[in-house]
Amino acid sequence: MSSALQPIISEPRHSSYDVVIVGGAIVGSSIAWFTSNNPDFDGSILVVERDPTYENSSTAHTNSCMRQQFSNPLNVEISQFAAEFVRNFQTYMGNDPEVPELAVDHFGYMYLAGDEEFAQTLRTNQAIQADLGAGTKIMTPDEIAAAYPFYNLDGIICGSHNLIDEGYFDSGTMFDWWRKKARQNGVEYLTNEVVDIPVTQGRASGVTLKSGETITAGTVVNAAGPRASLVAEMAGLRLPVEPRRRYTFIFSAAEPLDRRLPLTIDPSGVHVRTEGDWYMGGITPDPDPAVDPDDFAMDDDIWEERVWPTLANRIPAFERIKVESRWAGHYSTNTVDHNVIVGPHTQVGNFIFANGFSGHGLQQSPGIGRGVSELLTYGEYRTLDLTQLGYQRIVDNDPFVETAII
């Protein structure tokens, strides 16, 4: 490892690397940092990123939240590691005095159940979360009203809420320092684009760049976000991941709430939370088709027709609100089960996936980065076993069941 900060390069310095990571946004950089920071790893790493500004990446369009409220224990544990990582960020970064603490705001999540079926799902999930030490509580409408009197709770049966390690965290600073520390560790970041991944006798031999060079690789890692299926196709592999638009709105309120607003998931699917002195809301489109990875068009009607009416109904103080900014981003959606696919392909063993987070990429990036780094270093998981999230379930059409999807 080197203490000198590697510059971002436009031409590869070598014709061969032990690891080539396709995609340098939050997931690719997590893998690069965790791997290069492991004293047992002594190989070379190249990160190929087509857009070094990351302007159109899912990382740049994130709402930057974390939660413990999942239904599958493995997803809970992945997020618990993320919370622990964020709390101890400076320690993980080697106690570098230049590394700041990560800002957090534990306003929590509030899932609202509008029917008994979903209420029972929340109760079942809460028991799983509690067994793993999460602070989730099921709240009656009266309890919700006492804690958050601004809600209109007509039709609400119960809520699921957790103020411990749930809410916002400063993922942008984490991302910046992962890239910086990875480069200090000798990782090379190349501004270029992978256009082909030749596979011979069940192994990816390397990558071909848009600029014409061919790079030999011991292992290829797909961390290409919304472009992940395109990268897999270059190796002749099927990956059921597609970009789908998600809309985010930042708005001010004429009557601001007198306390922080948990990230509230309305039974309609509209979600809203505190965002500093303003608020952030969003919604899943219906219908929700795949789009081109360069398609960031806004739906100009969805705010007036779906988001604002729902907000004004659930929180009457939001009758008078003003959109300050809005954007469209992409979920890299795993169409099989809306959960990440991580680990090697079943036939091409040196091609590793870290794709299809379906909106959970930021909060799962520490756990997935650590897990992939273990595969690259040891050939196996050594902390948290991520095998359930592997590609075999895609082959078997055996979905990884997770009921708490937003």
Contacts in CASP RR format, 6 or more apart in sequence:
PFRMAT RR
TARGET T0000
AUTHOR 0000-0000-0000
METHOD contacts of the structure
MODEL  1
MSSALQPIISEPRHSSYDVVIVGGAIVGSSIAWFTSNNPDFDGSILVVER
DPTYENSSTAHTNSCMRQQFSNPLNVEISQFAAEFVRNFQTYMGNDPEVP
ELAVDHFGYMYLAGDEEFAQTLRTNQAIQADLGAGTKIMTPDEIAAAYPF
YNLDGIICGSHNLIDEGYFDSGTMFDWWRKKARQNGVEYLTNEVVDIPVT
QGRASGVTLKSGETITAGTVVNAAGPRASLVAEMAGLRLPVEPRRRYTFI
FSAAEPLDRRLPLTIDPSGVHVRTEGDWYMGGITPDPDPAVDPDDFAMDD
DIWEERVWPTLANRIPAFERIKVESRWAGHYSTNTVDHNVIVGPHTQVGN
FIFANGFSGHGLQQSPGIGRGVSELLTYGEYRTLDLTQLGYQRIVDNDPF
VETAII
1 36 0 8 1.000
1 184 0 8 1.000
1 185 0 8 1.000
1 186 0 8 1.000
2 184 0 8 1.000
2 185 0 8 1.000
2 186 0 8 1.000
3 184 0 8 1.000
4 184 0 8 1.000
4 186 0 8 1.000
5 180 0 8 1.000
5 183 0 8 1.000
5 184 0 8 1.000
6 183 0 8 1.000
6 184 0 8 1.000
6 186 0 8 1.000
6 187 0 8 1.000
6 188 0 8 1.000
6 189 0 8 1.000
7 183 0 8 1.000
8 52 0 8 1.000
8 183 0 8 1.000
8 189 0 8 1.000
8 190 0 8 1.000
8 191 0 8 1.000
9 188 0 8 1.000
9 189 0 8 1.000
9 190 0 8 1.000
9 191 0 8 1.000
10 190 0 8 1.000
10 191 0 8 1.000
10 192 0 8 1.000
11 190 0 8 1.000
11 211 0 8 1.000
11 213 0 8 1.000
12 46 0 8 1.000
12 188 0 8 1.000
12 190 0 8 1.000
12 192 0 8 1.000
12 209 0 8 1.000
12 213 0 8 1.000
12 215 0 8 1.000
13 188 0 8 1.000
14 44 0 8 1.000
14 46 0 8 1.000
14 215 0 8 1.000
15 213 0 8 1.000
15 214 0 8 1.000
15 215 0 8 1.000
15 216 0 8 1.000
16 44 0 8 1.000
16 215 0 8 1.000
16 216 0 8 1.000
16 217 0 8 1.000
17 44 0 8 1.000
17 45 0 8 1.000
17 46 0 8 1.000
17 188 0 8 1.000
17 215 0 8 1.000
17 216 0 8 1.000
17 217 0 8 1.000
17 218 0 8 1.000
18 43 0 8 1.000
18 44 0 8 1.000
18 45 0 8 1.000
18 217 0 8 1.000
18 218 0 8 1.000
18 219 0 8 1.000
19 35 0 8 1.000
19 43 0 8 1.000
19 44 0 8 1.000
19 45 0 8 1.000
19 46 0 8 1.000
19 217 0 8 1.000
19 218 0 8 1.000
19 219 0 8 1.000
19 220 0 8 1.000
19 221 0 8 1.000
19 376 0 8 1.000
20 45 0 8 1.000
20 46 0 8 1.000
20 47 0 8 1.000
20 48 0 8 1.000
20 194 0 8 1.000
20 206 0 8 1.000
20 207 0 8 1.000
20 215 0 8 1.000
20 217 0 8 1.000
20 218 0 8 1.000
20 219 0 8 1.000
20 220 0 8 1.000
20 221 0 8 1.000
21 28 0 8 1.000
21 31 0 8 1.000
21 32 0 8 1.000
21 45 0 8 1.000
21 46 0 8 1.000
21 47 0 8 1.000
21 48 0 8 1.000
21 221 0 8 1.000
21 223 0 8 1.000
22 48 0 8 1.000
22 194 0 8 1.000
22 207 0 8 1.000
22 220 0 8 1.000
22 221 0 8 1.000
22 222 0 8 1.000
22 223 0 8 1.000
22 224 0 8 1.000
22 231 0 8 1.000
23 47 0 8 1.000
23 48 0 8 1.000
23 49 0 8 1.000
23 50 0 8 1.000
23 223 0 8 1.000
23 224 0 8 1.000
23 225 0 8 1.000
24 32 0 8 1.000
24 47 0 8 1.000
24 48 0 8 1.000
24 49 0 8 1.000
24 54 0 8 1.000
24 179 0 8 1.000
24 189 0 8 1.000
24 223 0 8 1.000
25 49 0 8 1.000
25 54 0 8 1.000
25 57 0 8 1.000
25 58 0 8 1.000
25 59 0 8 1.000
25 60 0 8 1.000
25 175 0 8 1.000
25 223 0 8 1.000
25 225 0 8 1.000
26 57 0 8 1.000
26 58 0 8 1.000
26 59 0 8 1.000
26 62 0 8 1.000
26 171 0 8 1.000
26 174 0 8 1.000
26 175 0 8 1.000
26 178 0 8 1.000
26 361 0 8 1.000
26 362 0 8 1.000
26 365 0 8 1.000
27 223 0 8 1.000
27 225 0 8 1.000
27 354 0 8 1.000
27 357 0 8 1.000
27 361 0 8 1.000
27 365 0 8 1.000
27 368 0 8 1.000
27 369 0 8 1.000
28 47 0 8 1.000
28 221 0 8 1.000
28 223 0 8 1.000
28 354 0 8 1.000
28 369 0 8 1.000
29 47 0 8 1.000
29 175 0 8 1.000
29 178 0 8 1.000
29 179 0 8 1.000
29 182 0 8 1.000
30 178 0 8 1.000
30 365 0 8 1.000
30 366 0 8 1.000
30 367 0 8 1.000
30 368 0 8 1.000
30 369 0 8 1.000
30 370 0 8 1.000
31 221 0 8 1.000
31 223 0 8 1.000
31 354 0 8 1.000
31 368 0 8 1.000
31 369 0 8 1.000
31 372 0 8 1.000
31 373 0 8 1.000
31 376 0 8 1.000
32 45 0 8 1.000
32 47 0 8 1.000
32 178 0 8 1.000
32 179 0 8 1.000
32 182 0 8 1.000
32 187 0 8 1.000
33 178 0 8 1.000
33 179 0 8 1.000
33 181 0 8 1.000
33 182 0 8 1.000
33 185 0 8 1.000
33 187 0 8 1.000
33 369 0 8 1.000
34 369 0 8 1.000
34 370 0 8 1.000
34 371 0 8 1.000
34 372 0 8 1.000
34 373 0 8 1.000
35 41 0 8 1.000
35 45 0 8 1.000
35 369 0 8 1.000
35 372 0 8 1.000
35 373 0 8 1.000
35 376 0 8 1.000
35 377 0 8 1.000
36 45 0 8 1.000
36 181 0 8 1.000
36 182 0 8 1.000
36 185 0 8 1.000
36 186 0 8 1.000
36 187 0 8 1.000
37 181 0 8 1.000
37 182 0 8 1.000
37 185 0 8 1.000
37 373 0 8 1.000
38 373 0 8 1.000
38 377 0 8 1.000
40 377 0 8 1.000
40 378 0 8 1.000
41 373 0 8 1.000
41 376 0 8 1.000
41 377 0 8 1.000
44 188 0 8 1.000
45 182 0 8 1.000
45 186 0 8 1.000
45 187 0 8 1.000
45 188 0 8 1.000
46 187 0 8 1.000
46 188 0 8 1.000
46 190 0 8 1.000
46 215 0 8 1.000
46 217 0 8 1.000
47 182 0 8 1.000
47 187 0 8 1.000
47 188 0 8 1.000
47 189 0 8 1.000
47 190 0 8 1.000
48 190 0 8 1.000
48 192 0 8 1.000
48 193 0 8 1.000
48 194 0 8 1.000
48 207 0 8 1.000
48 209 0 8 1.000
49 189 0 8 1.000
49 190 0 8 1.000
49 191 0 8 1.000
49 192 0 8 1.000
50 191 0 8 1.000
50 192 0 8 1.000
50 193 0 8 1.000
51 57 0 8 1.000
52 189 0 8 1.000
52 191 0 8 1.000
54 60 0 8 1.000
56 294 0 8 1.000
56 296 0 8 1.000
57 225 0 8 1.000
58 225 0 8 1.000
58 226 0 8 1.000
58 329 0 8 1.000
58 330 0 8 1.000
58 331 0 8 1.000
58 332 0 8 1.000
58 359 0 8 1.000
58 361 0 8 1.000
59 171 0 8 1.000
59 172 0 8 1.000
59 175 0 8 1.000
59 362 0 8 1.000
61 246 0 8 1.000
61 248 0 8 1.000
61 327 0 8 1.000
61 328 0 8 1.000
61 329 0 8 1.000
61 330 0 8 1.000
62 171 0 8 1.000
62 361 0 8 1.000
62 362 0 8 1.000
63 248 0 8 1.000
63 273 0 8 1.000
63 280 0 8 1.000
64 168 0 8 1.000
64 169 0 8 1.000
64 170 0 8 1.000
64 171 0 8 1.000
64 172 0 8 1.000
64 362 0 8 1.000
65 109 0 8 1.000
65 166 0 8 1.000
65 167 0 8 1.000
65 168 0 8 1.000
65 169 0 8 1.000
65 263 0 8 1.000
65 273 0 8 1.000
65 362 0 8 1.000
65 363 0 8 1.000
66 79 0 8 1.000
66 82 0 8 1.000
66 83 0 8 1.000
66 86 0 8 1.000
66 165 0 8 1.000
66 166 0 8 1.000
66 167 0 8 1.000
66 169 0 8 1.000
66 362 0 8 1.000
66 363 0 8 1.000
67 79 0 8 1.000
67 108 0 8 1.000
67 109 0 8 1.000
67 162 0 8 1.000
67 166 0 8 1.000
67 167 0 8 1.000
67 263 0 8 1.000
67 363 0 8 1.000
68 76 0 8 1.000
68 79 0 8 1.000
68 80 0 8 1.000
68 83 0 8 1.000
68 129 0 8 1.000
68 132 0 8 1.000
68 134 0 8 1.000
68 135 0 8 1.000
68 136 0 8 1.000
68 162 0 8 1.000
68 164 0 8 1.000
68 165 0 8 1.000
68 166 0 8 1.000
69 109 0 8 1.000
69 111 0 8 1.000
69 125 0 8 1.000
69 129 0 8 1.000
69 134 0 8 1.000
69 136 0 8 1.000
69 160 0 8 1.000
69 162 0 8 1.000
69 166 0 8 1.000
69 404 0 8 1.000
70 76 0 8 1.000
70 79 0 8 1.000
70 125 0 8 1.000
70 129 0 8 1.000
70 402 0 8 1.000
70 404 0 8 1.000
71 121 0 8 1.000
71 124 0 8 1.000
71 125 0 8 1.000
71 128 0 8 1.000
71 401 0 8 1.000
71 402 0 8 1.000
71 403 0 8 1.000
71 404 0 8 1.000
72 128 0 8 1.000
72 388 0 8 1.000
72 400 0 8 1.000
72 401 0 8 1.000
72 402 0 8 1.000
73 128 0 8 1.000
73 131 0 8 1.000
73 132 0 8 1.000
74 384 0 8 1.000
74 386 0 8 1.000
74 388 0 8 1.000
74 389 0 8 1.000
75 339 0 8 1.000
75 360 0 8 1.000
75 364 0 8 1.000
75 402 0 8 1.000
75 404 0 8 1.000
76 128 0 8 1.000
76 129 0 8 1.000
76 132 0 8 1.000
76 134 0 8 1.000
77 132 0 8 1.000
77 384 0 8 1.000
78 363 0 8 1.000
78 364 0 8 1.000
78 367 0 8 1.000
78 368 0 8 1.000
78 384 0 8 1.000
78 386 0 8 1.000
79 165 0 8 1.000
79 363 0 8 1.000
79 364 0 8 1.000
80 132 0 8 1.000
80 134 0 8 1.000
80 165 0 8 1.000
81 366 0 8 1.000
81 367 0 8 1.000
81 370 0 8 1.000
81 383 0 8 1.000
81 384 0 8 1.000
82 363 0 8 1.000
82 364 0 8 1.000
82 365 0 8 1.000
82 366 0 8 1.000
82 367 0 8 1.000
83 165 0 8 1.000
85 92 0 8 1.000
85 366 0 8 1.000
85 367 0 8 1.000
86 102 0 8 1.000
86 104 0 8 1.000
86 169 0 8 1.000
86 174 0 8 1.000
86 366 0 8 1.000
87 104 0 8 1.000
89 99 0 8 1.000
89 101 0 8 1.000
89 102 0 8 1.000
89 174 0 8 1.000
89 177 0 8 1.000
90 96 0 8 1.000
90 99 0 8 1.000
90 100 0 8 1.000
90 101 0 8 1.000
93 99 0 8 1.000
93 177 0 8 1.000
93 181 0 8 1.000
96 181 0 8 1.000
99 177 0 8 1.000
100 173 0 8 1.000
102 169 0 8 1.000
102 170 0 8 1.000
102 173 0 8 1.000
102 174 0 8 1.000
103 168 0 8 1.000
103 169 0 8 1.000
103 170 0 8 1.000
103 173 0 8 1.000
104 167 0 8 1.000
104 168 0 8 1.000
104 169 0 8 1.000
104 170 0 8 1.000
105 167 0 8 1.000
105 168 0 8 1.000
105 169 0 8 1.000
105 260 0 8 1.000
105 274 0 8 1.000
105 276 0 8 1.000
106 163 0 8 1.000
106 164 0 8 1.000
106 165 0 8 1.000
106 166 0 8 1.000
106 167 0 8 1.000
107 163 0 8 1.000
107 166 0 8 1.000
107 167 0 8 1.000
107 168 0 8 1.000
107 260 0 8 1.000
107 261 0 8 1.000
107 262 0 8 1.000
107 263 0 8 1.000
107 273 0 8 1.000
107 274 0 8 1.000
108 161 0 8 1.000
108 162 0 8 1.000
108 163 0 8 1.000
108 166 0 8 1.000
108 167 0 8 1.000
108 262 0 8 1.000
108 263 0 8 1.000
109 160 0 8 1.000
109 161 0 8 1.000
109 162 0 8 1.000
109 166 0 8 1.000
109 167 0 8 1.000
109 262 0 8 1.000
109 263 0 8 1.000
109 264 0 8 1.000
109 265 0 8 1.000
110 144 0 8 1.000
110 148 0 8 1.000
110 159 0 8 1.000
110 160 0 8 1.000
110 161 0 8 1.000
110 262 0 8 1.000
110 263 0 8 1.000
110 264 0 8 1.000
110 265 0 8 1.000
111 122 0 8 1.000
111 159 0 8 1.000
111 160 0 8 1.000
111 161 0 8 1.000
111 265 0 8 1.000
111 404 0 8 1.000
112 156 0 8 1.000
112 159 0 8 1.000
112 264 0 8 1.000
112 265 0 8 1.000
112 266 0 8 1.000
112 267 0 8 1.000
112 314 0 8 1.000
113 119 0 8 1.000
113 121 0 8 1.000
113 122 0 8 1.000
113 156 0 8 1.000
113 157 0 8 1.000
113 158 0 8 1.000
113 159 0 8 1.000
113 160 0 8 1.000
113 267 0 8 1.000
114 155 0 8 1.000
114 156 0 8 1.000
114 157 0 8 1.000
114 267 0 8 1.000
115 157 0 8 1.000
115 267 0 8 1.000
116 157 0 8 1.000
118 157 0 8 1.000
118 267 0 8 1.000
119 157 0 8 1.000
119 158 0 8 1.000
119 159 0 8 1.000
121 403 0 8 1.000
122 138 0 8 1.000
122 158 0 8 1.000
122 159 0 8 1.000
122 160 0 8 1.000
123 138 0 8 1.000
123 158 0 8 1.000
125 136 0 8 1.000
125 160 0 8 1.000
125 403 0 8 1.000
125 404 0 8 1.000
126 136 0 8 1.000
126 137 0 8 1.000
126 138 0 8 1.000
126 160 0 8 1.000
129 135 0 8 1.000
129 136 0 8 1.000
129 162 0 8 1.000
130 136 0 8 1.000
134 162 0 8 1.000
134 164 0 8 1.000
134 165 0 8 1.000
135 162 0 8 1.000
135 163 0 8 1.000
135 164 0 8 1.000
136 160 0 8 1.000
136 161 0 8 1.000
136 162 0 8 1.000
137 160 0 8 1.000
137 161 0 8 1.000
137 162 0 8 1.000
138 158 0 8 1.000
138 159 0 8 1.000
138 160 0 8 1.000
139 147 0 8 1.000
139 158 0 8 1.000
139 159 0 8 1.000
139 160 0 8 1.000
139 161 0 8 1.000
140 158 0 8 1.000
141 153 0 8 1.000
141 156 0 8 1.000
141 157 0 8 1.000
141 158 0 8 1.000
144 151 0 8 1.000
144 153 0 8 1.000
144 156 0 8 1.000
144 159 0 8 1.000
144 161 0 8 1.000
145 151 0 8 1.000
145 153 0 8 1.000
147 161 0 8 1.000
148 259 0 8 1.000
148 261 0 8 1.000
148 262 0 8 1.000
150 257 0 8 1.000
150 258 0 8 1.000
150 261 0 8 1.000
150 315 0 8 1.000
150 316 0 8 1.000
150 317 0 8 1.000
151 264 0 8 1.000
151 314 0 8 1.000
151 315 0 8 1.000
152 313 0 8 1.000
152 314 0 8 1.000
152 315 0 8 1.000
152 316 0 8 1.000
156 267 0 8 1.000
161 262 0 8 1.000
163 262 0 8 1.000
166 263 0 8 1.000
167 262 0 8 1.000
167 263 0 8 1.000
167 273 0 8 1.000
168 273 0 8 1.000
168 274 0 8 1.000
168 275 0 8 1.000
171 362 0 8 1.000
171 365 0 8 1.000
179 189 0 8 1.000
182 189 0 8 1.000
183 189 0 8 1.000
190 209 0 8 1.000
192 209 0 8 1.000
192 210 0 8 1.000
192 211 0 8 1.000
193 209 0 8 1.000
193 210 0 8 1.000
194 207 0 8 1.000
194 208 0 8 1.000
194 209 0 8 1.000
194 210 0 8 1.000
194 231 0 8 1.000
194 234 0 8 1.000
195 208 0 8 1.000
195 209 0 8 1.000
195 210 0 8 1.000
195 234 0 8 1.000
196 207 0 8 1.000
196 208 0 8 1.000
196 234 0 8 1.000
197 204 0 8 1.000
197 206 0 8 1.000
197 207 0 8 1.000
197 208 0 8 1.000
197 220 0 8 1.000
197 231 0 8 1.000
197 234 0 8 1.000
197 235 0 8 1.000
197 236 0 8 1.000
197 351 0 8 1.000
198 204 0 8 1.000
198 205 0 8 1.000
198 206 0 8 1.000
198 208 0 8 1.000
198 235 0 8 1.000
199 205 0 8 1.000
199 235 0 8 1.000
199 236 0 8 1.000
199 348 0 8 1.000
199 351 0 8 1.000
202 347 0 8 1.000
202 348 0 8 1.000
202 349 0 8 1.000
203 348 0 8 1.000
203 349 0 8 1.000
203 350 0 8 1.000
204 217 0 8 1.000
204 218 0 8 1.000
204 219 0 8 1.000
204 220 0 8 1.000
204 235 0 8 1.000
204 348 0 8 1.000
204 350 0 8 1.000
204 351 0 8 1.000
205 216 0 8 1.000
205 217 0 8 1.000
206 214 0 8 1.000
206 215 0 8 1.000
206 216 0 8 1.000
206 217 0 8 1.000
206 218 0 8 1.000
206 220 0 8 1.000
207 214 0 8 1.000
207 215 0 8 1.000
207 217 0 8 1.000
207 220 0 8 1.000
208 214 0 8 1.000
208 215 0 8 1.000
209 215 0 8 1.000
217 350 0 8 1.000
218 350 0 8 1.000
219 350 0 8 1.000
219 351 0 8 1.000
219 352 0 8 1.000
219 376 0 8 1.000
220 235 0 8 1.000
220 350 0 8 1.000
220 351 0 8 1.000
220 352 0 8 1.000
221 352 0 8 1.000
221 354 0 8 1.000
221 372 0 8 1.000
221 376 0 8 1.000
222 228 0 8 1.000
222 231 0 8 1.000
222 232 0 8 1.000
222 239 0 8 1.000
222 351 0 8 1.000
222 352 0 8 1.000
222 353 0 8 1.000
222 354 0 8 1.000
222 355 0 8 1.000
223 354 0 8 1.000
223 355 0 8 1.000
224 230 0 8 1.000
224 231 0 8 1.000
224 355 0 8 1.000
225 241 0 8 1.000
225 332 0 8 1.000
225 355 0 8 1.000
225 356 0 8 1.000
225 357 0 8 1.000
226 242 0 8 1.000
226 243 0 8 1.000
226 293 0 8 1.000
226 330 0 8 1.000
226 332 0 8 1.000
227 243 0 8 1.000
227 293 0 8 1.000
228 239 0 8 1.000
228 241 0 8 1.000
228 332 0 8 1.000
228 353 0 8 1.000
228 355 0 8 1.000
228 356 0 8 1.000
229 239 0 8 1.000
229 240 0 8 1.000
229 241 0 8 1.000
229 242 0 8 1.000
229 355 0 8 1.000
230 293 0 8 1.000
232 238 0 8 1.000
232 239 0 8 1.000
232 241 0 8 1.000
232 353 0 8 1.000
232 355 0 8 1.000
233 239 0 8 1.000
235 345 0 8 1.000
235 348 0 8 1.000
235 351 0 8 1.000
237 345 0 8 1.000
237 348 0 8 1.000
237 351 0 8 1.000
238 394 0 8 1.000
239 341 0 8 1.000
239 353 0 8 1.000
239 355 0 8 1.000
239 394 0 8 1.000
240 334 0 8 1.000
240 335 0 8 1.000
240 336 0 8 1.000
240 394 0 8 1.000
241 332 0 8 1.000
241 333 0 8 1.000
241 334 0 8 1.000
241 335 0 8 1.000
241 341 0 8 1.000
241 355 0 8 1.000
241 356 0 8 1.000
242 290 0 8 1.000
242 332 0 8 1.000
242 333 0 8 1.000
242 335 0 8 1.000
243 290 0 8 1.000
243 291 0 8 1.000
243 292 0 8 1.000
243 293 0 8 1.000
243 295 0 8 1.000
243 330 0 8 1.000
243 331 0 8 1.000
243 332 0 8 1.000
243 333 0 8 1.000
244 285 0 8 1.000
244 288 0 8 1.000
244 289 0 8 1.000
244 290 0 8 1.000
244 291 0 8 1.000
244 330 0 8 1.000
244 331 0 8 1.000
244 333 0 8 1.000
245 285 0 8 1.000
245 291 0 8 1.000
245 295 0 8 1.000
245 296 0 8 1.000
245 297 0 8 1.000
245 299 0 8 1.000
245 328 0 8 1.000
245 329 0 8 1.000
245 330 0 8 1.000
246 282 0 8 1.000
246 284 0 8 1.000
246 285 0 8 1.000
246 328 0 8 1.000
246 329 0 8 1.000
246 330 0 8 1.000
246 331 0 8 1.000
246 359 0 8 1.000
247 282 0 8 1.000
247 283 0 8 1.000
247 285 0 8 1.000
247 298 0 8 1.000
247 299 0 8 1.000
247 302 0 8 1.000
247 303 0 8 1.000
247 307 0 8 1.000
247 326 0 8 1.000
247 327 0 8 1.000
247 328 0 8 1.000
247 329 0 8 1.000
248 280 0 8 1.000
248 281 0 8 1.000
248 282 0 8 1.000
248 326 0 8 1.000
248 327 0 8 1.000
248 328 0 8 1.000
248 329 0 8 1.000
249 280 0 8 1.000
249 281 0 8 1.000
249 282 0 8 1.000
249 303 0 8 1.000
249 307 0 8 1.000
249 323 0 8 1.000
249 325 0 8 1.000
249 326 0 8 1.000
250 275 0 8 1.000
250 278 0 8 1.000
250 279 0 8 1.000
250 280 0 8 1.000
250 281 0 8 1.000
250 323 0 8 1.000
250 324 0 8 1.000
250 325 0 8 1.000
250 326 0 8 1.000
251 278 0 8 1.000
251 279 0 8 1.000
251 280 0 8 1.000
251 281 0 8 1.000
251 321 0 8 1.000
251 322 0 8 1.000
251 323 0 8 1.000
251 324 0 8 1.000
252 277 0 8 1.000
252 278 0 8 1.000
252 279 0 8 1.000
252 321 0 8 1.000
252 322 0 8 1.000
252 324 0 8 1.000
253 278 0 8 1.000
253 279 0 8 1.000
253 317 0 8 1.000
253 318 0 8 1.000
253 320 0 8 1.000
253 321 0 8 1.000
254 320 0 8 1.000
254 321 0 8 1.000
254 322 0 8 1.000
255 317 0 8 1.000
255 320 0 8 1.000
256 277 0 8 1.000
256 317 0 8 1.000
257 315 0 8 1.000
257 317 0 8 1.000
260 274 0 8 1.000
261 272 0 8 1.000
261 273 0 8 1.000
261 274 0 8 1.000
261 279 0 8 1.000
261 315 0 8 1.000
262 273 0 8 1.000
262 274 0 8 1.000
263 271 0 8 1.000
263 272 0 8 1.000
263 273 0 8 1.000
264 271 0 8 1.000
264 272 0 8 1.000
264 273 0 8 1.000
264 314 0 8 1.000
264 315 0 8 1.000
265 271 0 8 1.000
265 406 0 8 1.000
266 272 0 8 1.000
266 310 0 8 1.000
266 314 0 8 1.000
268 306 0 8 1.000
268 310 0 8 1.000
269 283 0 8 1.000
269 284 0 8 1.000
269 310 0 8 1.000
269 406 0 8 1.000
270 281 0 8 1.000
270 282 0 8 1.000
270 283 0 8 1.000
270 306 0 8 1.000
270 307 0 8 1.000
270 310 0 8 1.000
270 311 0 8 1.000
270 314 0 8 1.000
271 281 0 8 1.000
271 282 0 8 1.000
271 283 0 8 1.000
271 406 0 8 1.000
272 279 0 8 1.000
272 280 0 8 1.000
272 281 0 8 1.000
272 282 0 8 1.000
272 311 0 8 1.000
272 315 0 8 1.000
272 318 0 8 1.000
273 279 0 8 1.000
273 280 0 8 1.000
273 281 0 8 1.000
274 280 0 8 1.000
278 324 0 8 1.000
279 318 0 8 1.000
279 321 0 8 1.000
281 307 0 8 1.000
281 311 0 8 1.000
282 307 0 8 1.000
283 302 0 8 1.000
283 306 0 8 1.000
283 307 0 8 1.000
284 406 0 8 1.000
285 299 0 8 1.000
285 302 0 8 1.000
290 333 0 8 1.000
291 330 0 8 1.000
293 330 0 8 1.000
296 327 0 8 1.000
296 328 0 8 1.000
296 329 0 8 1.000
296 330 0 8 1.000
297 328 0 8 1.000
298 326 0 8 1.000
298 327 0 8 1.000
298 328 0 8 1.000
299 328 0 8 1.000
303 323 0 8 1.000
303 326 0 8 1.000
308 318 0 8 1.000
308 321 0 8 1.000
311 318 0 8 1.000
311 321 0 8 1.000
312 318 0 8 1.000
312 319 0 8 1.000
312 321 0 8 1.000
331 357 0 8 1.000
331 358 0 8 1.000
331 359 0 8 1.000
332 355 0 8 1.000
332 356 0 8 1.000
332 357 0 8 1.000
332 358 0 8 1.000
332 359 0 8 1.000
333 356 0 8 1.000
333 358 0 8 1.000
334 340 0 8 1.000
334 341 0 8 1.000
334 355 0 8 1.000
334 356 0 8 1.000
334 357 0 8 1.000
334 358 0 8 1.000
336 393 0 8 1.000
336 394 0 8 1.000
336 397 0 8 1.000
336 399 0 8 1.000
337 393 0 8 1.000
337 399 0 8 1.000
337 400 0 8 1.000
337 401 0 8 1.000
337 402 0 8 1.000
338 358 0 8 1.000
338 402 0 8 1.000
338 405 0 8 1.000
339 356 0 8 1.000
339 357 0 8 1.000
339 358 0 8 1.000
339 360 0 8 1.000
339 389 0 8 1.000
339 400 0 8 1.000
339 402 0 8 1.000
340 354 0 8 1.000
340 355 0 8 1.000
340 356 0 8 1.000
340 357 0 8 1.000
340 358 0 8 1.000
340 360 0 8 1.000
340 361 0 8 1.000
340 364 0 8 1.000
340 368 0 8 1.000
340 389 0 8 1.000
341 353 0 8 1.000
341 354 0 8 1.000
341 355 0 8 1.000
341 356 0 8 1.000
341 389 0 8 1.000
341 390 0 8 1.000
341 391 0 8 1.000
341 394 0 8 1.000
342 352 0 8 1.000
342 353 0 8 1.000
342 354 0 8 1.000
342 355 0 8 1.000
342 368 0 8 1.000
342 371 0 8 1.000
342 372 0 8 1.000
342 386 0 8 1.000
342 389 0 8 1.000
342 390 0 8 1.000
343 352 0 8 1.000
343 353 0 8 1.000
343 354 0 8 1.000
343 372 0 8 1.000
343 375 0 8 1.000
343 386 0 8 1.000
343 389 0 8 1.000
343 390 0 8 1.000
343 391 0 8 1.000
344 350 0 8 1.000
344 351 0 8 1.000
344 352 0 8 1.000
344 353 0 8 1.000
344 375 0 8 1.000
344 391 0 8 1.000
345 351 0 8 1.000
345 352 0 8 1.000
345 353 0 8 1.000
345 391 0 8 1.000
346 391 0 8 1.000
346 392 0 8 1.000
346 395 0 8 1.000
352 372 0 8 1.000
352 375 0 8 1.000
352 376 0 8 1.000
353 390 0 8 1.000
353 391 0 8 1.000
354 368 0 8 1.000
354 369 0 8 1.000
354 372 0 8 1.000
357 364 0 8 1.000
358 405 0 8 1.000
359 406 0 8 1.000
361 368 0 8 1.000
367 384 0 8 1.000
368 386 0 8 1.000
370 383 0 8 1.000
370 384 0 8 1.000
371 381 0 8 1.000
371 383 0 8 1.000
371 384 0 8 1.000
371 386 0 8 1.000
374 380 0 8 1.000
374 381 0 8 1.000
374 382 0 8 1.000
374 383 0 8 1.000
375 381 0 8 1.000
381 387 0 8 1.000
388 400 0 8 1.000
389 400 0 8 1.000
392 398 0 8 1.000
393 399 0 8 1.000
393 400 0 8 1.000
END
